[in-house]
Amino acid sequence: MKYFLFVAAATTLFFIAGCAMMARKSVAIDPALKIQQESELRVAQNALDAQHPEEAEKAFTDFQIKYPVSVFYQAAQIGKAKALEQQGKWSEATDLYRASIEATRETQPKIAAQALYEISFCYENLGDEAHLIASLQDALRLKDSLQPEWAMAEIPARLAASYNRVGRMDEAQKYFKQADVGVTQLRAMRDKEATPEWVARVYYEMGLYSTNQLAYENLQASLDTLKMVQIFSLRSVEANGEPWSHLASEGLQGNYRDIWNTIQDIPLNRSMDVGAAEREKLERQNDFVGQLLTLINDLKRYRTPEINAQNESLKSLMSLLKSVESQGSQFLNSSHLHTRLTPESVRRNALKKEGVMVEPAEKSVESSQELPAPPQKKVNVDPNL
């Protein structure tokens, strides 16, 4: 199952009270009507935050029909686009974001900047890296209209991931460092106001990573990019600020599950005879499984030792990673009976040299290829975060 950004709609909260400030100063609005429109928008936003996208889409649409010249019209359009994005209707959401960007770039730059940021998630799910990078760079040009968290940490982290996927390593490292420094500065600026919920939310957005377009052809790039950004998701989980830590845990588990399944589904090389193709496939799987186990080993080394043992999101993540380790080790041990590993695979698979112990599993490789699905948990997002 391809998992990802349907949960991302919960991450950009809608501050309706600020929307009027984004509107043209020349447009006056009756105070009573303003209060009524804000109330109706809040109902729609609450439905979106509660993960009821169909209900939210209808509410935002009804608002636009009822108030076609409202100063909140474009704010409602952003909400409707998020509802479509939450339903996986990324092309439709992209059309609405584009329309909002064109309509607000000069008159409501805060909404335009938000739309440029939000549309990047649609582009990522559609596998459109060129437009993803362009939208984030355009958002940074409206830096003064962005939330500090977006400008200093979240957008640089997303740019780092995108540049890494397309092989532009220098730019990837540049933006990764910006994101790392930016989030440290943000935490210092917030000081005691940096609550666990706020910390978890910022790191969650920084670590969001789509595997919606994952395939064998881009598997190596996906592994390399996850290696870069998974620490942000881990920091969100460790912050123990709900619902963001739970969402970060589920997202990272989904990344590992999708990569594992893609490795299992690597196709045979049709230009080779069957026996040679099967051996070649097994060698490729060995290498990728070894890399996946190395990523888990890296993530464990990033862990903060004093994290609360009662952190349920962290326990869930570690449980899934333990399952991947167990099945990965079984796969490698079984494959040794059929083929010799390349020197590179041997190096990557020698995790015991770094002190990682994997408990033997009872099931055979053939009967244990499916990873356990994450527990379902309804997340109610506080609209006042």
N, C-alpha and C positions, 0 to 999 in steps of 0.2 A: 504494500500500500504506500502510495506517495503521500507523505505527510508534510505539512508545513504551515503556510502563512494564514490559514483561516483564523488562527488565534491572534494574528497580528492586528486585526481590526480593533481589538480591545486595548491596544497599547497607546493610541493617540487620542487622548480624551478631549472632548469637545467643550470648550469653555464659552458657553453661549453668552454669558454676560459681557464678554469682551468683543463679541462680533460687531456690535453697534459701533465700537471705536474704530473698526476696520472700514466702515462704510464711508461714503463720501460725506464730507463735512457739510455740504450744501443740502443734504437730504434730512428733512425734519420728520420726526415720527411722534405720534401722540403717545404720551407716557403709558396710558392704559392699554393701548394697542401693543405697544412694545412689550409690556409685561405678559400679555396674552400670547404673543408670538413666541416669546422666550419659554413660556410654560409648555406650549405645544412642541417646541423643538426638544425640550428636556425629556418629554415622554418618548419621543422617537429615539433620542440618544440613549436613554435607559434601556430600551429594547435592544439596541445595538450592543451596549456594554454587557447585557445579560446573555449574549450569544443567541439572539432571536433575529437573525438577519432578514428573513422574509417579512416579519412584522415591522422591523425598522424601515425596510425599503418602502413599504406601503405608507408608513407614517410620514417619511420625508417627502414622498411623492405627493401625498395629500396636502402637505404644507405648501409645496410649490404651486399646486393648482389653486389653492385657497388664497395665497398671497404672492401673486406673480411679480409684484414690484416691491416686495419687501427688501429692506436692507439686509435681511438674513437669508435671502434667496440662495446665494452662493454657499453660505454655510450649510444650508440644507442639502445642496448638491454634493458637497464633500461628504456629508453623512450618508447620502444615498449611494455614492460611489464606494464608501467603506462597506456598506451592507452588501453590495454586489461582490466586492472583493472577498468578503467573508463567506460568500456562497461559492467561491471559486469561479465567478464569472469575470475573469480578469480583463478580457477584451472590452466588455461592456463598461466595466469600471474605468478602464483607461480612457475611453471616449469621454466620459463625464469629467474626469480629472483634466483632460486637455481643454475641454470647453471652459472649465472654471479658470484655468491658468490664463487663457486668452482674455477672459472677461474681467479678470481682477488684477492683472499684472501692474496696471497703472493706478487703479483706484483703490484696491484693497490688497496691498502687497503681502500682508500677513497670511491671507487666505491663499494667494498665489504661491507663496513659499511653502505653505503646508501641503498644497496639492502637488507641488514638484517633489516633495519628500515622499508623500504617500504613493504617488504613481510608480515610484521605484520598486515597490514591492510587487506590483502587477507585472512590471517588466521582468523582474527576476523570475517570477513564476512562469512567464511566457518564454523564458530563455533568451530575452532580447538584451544582451549585455551592452550593446552600443547605446541604446536609448536609456538604459539604467544609469550608466555613467553620465550621460549628458544631462539627465534630469537632476541628479545629485549635484553636479557641478553648477547647474543653473540655480539650484536652491542655495548653494553657498554664495552665489553672487548677490542674493537677497539676505545675506547673513544678518543684517540688522533687524530683519523681520522674522527671524527664526527663534525658536526657543533655544536658550543656551545649551541645553542637553543635546539638541539636534546638531547645532553648529559645531560644538567642541568635541563631541564624542561619537554620537550615533551615526551621523553622515560619514565622518572619516572612517569609521569601522566598516560601514557598508561599501565604501569606495575601495578600501583595502581588499575586501573579499572579492569584489568584482574584478579589480585589476589583476588579482592573483589568478582568478579563473581563466582570464584571457592571456595569461603568460607575461604580463607586464610587471615583472617582479620589483623593479626599482620603485615604481609608483605605489605598488602594494605595500612595500616596507615603509615608504614615506607616510602613507595615510594610517598604517597600523600604529606607527610611533605617535602620530598626531592624536589618534584616538586614545592611546594609553596615557599620554600626558594630559589630554583633555579631561578624561574622567577623574584623574587624580586632582586636577585643578578644581573641577566642579565640586568634588567632595570637600576640598579645603574651603571653598567659597561658602558651601552650605553649613559646614562645621556641624554643630549639634542638631541642625535641622535636616541633616542627611539621615533620614529615618530608614529602617530596613526596607520598607516598601519602596521608597524613592530609589535607593541604591539598587534593589532588585530590578526595578522597572528599567532604569538606564542600562544596566548590564544586559538585561533581557533583549532590549532592542538592538544593542551592539552585537549580540551573538546570534540574532535571527539568521537562519541559513536555509535556503530552499533546496530541497532535493526533488522538487516536482519534475524537473527535466533530467533527472539522473538517468544515465545509460552507460553502457560499457565504454562508448566512445569518449565520454568526459569523466570517467571514473577516476582516473589519476588526478585530474585537475580538482575534482571534488574532494578527494582525500587530502591533497595538499592544502586546499583552502580551509577545510575543517580543522586541520592541524593548526592553522593560524588563529581562527576565531573561536574555537571551542572553549578557550579559557574565559571568555566573556560570559558564556552561558554558565560555566561552572561558578563564576563569581556571583551571578544572579541566584543560582540555587543555594549557594552558601549564605547569602544575605538573609534567607529565611523570611522574606517579605512577600506575603501572599496578596494577590494571586500570581504575581510575577515569577516567583521561584518555582511554583508548580508548572507554569507554562514553559519556563526555561528548561526544566527537567524533562517534560514531555517532548519539547522540540529537539533536544539533543538526543534523547532516546530514539526519536523518529529518524534523525539523521543516521545514527548507527544501524538501525534496523533496515533502512532503505539501502545503505551501502552493502550490508551483509547479503541482502536478497539479490542485489545486482551482481555481486560476486558469484553467487550460486547460479545465476542465469547467464553467465558468460557464454556466448555462442561458439559453436565449433567453426573452425576455419574451413570453409567449403572448398578451398583450392588444394587441400591436402587429402590424402587417403584417410579413412576413418580412424585407423589405429594411431597414425601420427597426429591427427587433429585432436584426438582425445588426450594424448600425452601432452600436446602443446597447450590445450585448454587447462589441464591440471597444473601445469607449470605456472600459467598466468594466475590461476586461482591461488596457488601457494604464495605467490609474491604479494598479491593484494591482501590476502588474509594476514600475512606477516605484517604488512603495513598497518592494517586495522588494529592488530594487537599492539603494535608500537604506539599508535595514537592513544589507546587506552592506558598504556603504561605512562605516557607523557601526562595524560590528564590526572592520573593518580599522584604523580609527582608535584602537580600544581596545587593539590589540595592543601587547604589551611588546616594544620593539625588540631587547633583548638575549637573547631566548629562543633556546635551543639549536636550531641549524638541523637537528639530527638527530632532532628530536622528530617521530616518525612519525605520531602522532595529529594533530598540528597540520598536517603536510603533507597528510594525507588530507582534513582539513577544508577547507583552503585550495584544494585541487584541486576539491572539489565546488562551492565557492563560485565559483570561476573558471568552471566549467561553467554555473552558473546565470547569471552575469553575461553570458557569451557568448550563451547562448540568449535571455536577456531582451533584450539589445541587438538581436539579430536580429529578435526579435518586434516591438520598438518601431520599428525601421527599416522593416520590412515594412508595419506597420500605417499608417505615415505616408502610404503610397501610397493608402490606402483611406479614411482619415478624418482630420479635424483633431483634434488633442489639445485638451482643455480647458486653460485657463491653469494650473489646479492641477497637471494631469498634466505640462505643460511644465516647471513649476518642479521637480517631483519627479524628472523624468527628466534634468535638466540636470546630471548627475553630473560631466561633464568640467570643470565650473567648480571642483570640489573636487579635481581632480588625479587622478581615477581613469581609467586607460587600459585599454581592453578590446580584446584582440586580435581581429581579424576571424576568424570561423569559416568553415570550408570548406563545411559542410552548409547546406542551405536550411532555413528555418523549418519547413516542412512535414515534413521528414525528421528533425528533431532535437528533437522535443518531449519525448522520454524522457530523464530524467537518469540518469547511470550509477549502478548499485546499489553500495552500499558493499562493500568486500571482506569476506568472511566470516572471522571470527577467533574461535576458541574461547577463552573467557576462563575461567581457573581462578582463583577468588578464594581468597586466603589466609585461612583462618578465624581466624587470630590477629591480623589487622589491628586 
